[in-house]
Amino acid sequence: MSRKGNPSDNARMESFDKTLKTEDVDLQDDLDFDDAQCHINAFIGQLYHQERLHSSLGDVPPAEFATQSHCAEK
């Protein structure tokens, strides 16, 4: 957990929060909490893990990176 007033302790989560806000939340006109929750779950489950390229993983999505890593171990 990050110390109060020190977001650099939790840089990965801060980066994810920024990505979520700029690539999903700010682009939606959610009418209620359930609609927002549905959009966020879809963003994380489909786009963020399956499609979005992550530079820290060699410009591949996390799901593909996990598959490549698992195959390399065998």
N, C-alpha and C positions, 0 to 999 in steps of 0.2 A: 504494500500500500504506500502511496505517496504521502510524504509529510505535508502538512498544511502549508500552502503557499509555495510549494516547490514542485512544479509539474515535470521537471526534468527527471525526477525519480521514476516517473511513470510515462516515459516518452512514447512507448509503443501504443499504449492506450490512448494517449492524447492524439497521436497520429491517426489512429483508427476513428476516434470521435470526429476529427476534422474531415476525414474522408466520408464518413457516413453523413455528416451534415451537408457537405458541398455536393456530393454525388447522388443523394437520395432525399433527405428530409427537406432541404431548401427548395427542391424542385416539385414537391408534392403540395397539393391543396387538400390536406386531410381534413375531413369533416369532424371526426371524433377519435377518441383514443384507440378503439378497436381497428379503425382504418389505418391509423399510423403504425400500430403494432404489426399489422399484416404487411404493409410496405417495407418496414424495417426487417422483418423476418425473411421476406423474399429477397431483399438486397443482400443480406448476410449469407443466406443459404444458397442462392443461385448466382448472383453476380459476383460477390466478393470472393467466395471460395471456388467457384467453378469457372468463371470467365475472366475476371479482372487480373491483369498482369501485375506481378509484384517484382519490383526491381531488386529487392533484397534476395529473391529466390531465382535470380537469373532470368527475369522477365517471363516467368510462367505462372499460371494460377496455382494456388496452394494445393488443390486436389491433384493436379498433374505432377507437382513437385513431390508430393507424398508417394504417388505411384512410381515415379522414377527412383526415388530413394529406396522404396521397398524392393523394386526389381534389382537394384544395384547390390543390395544386401545378400541376395541369393546366389 
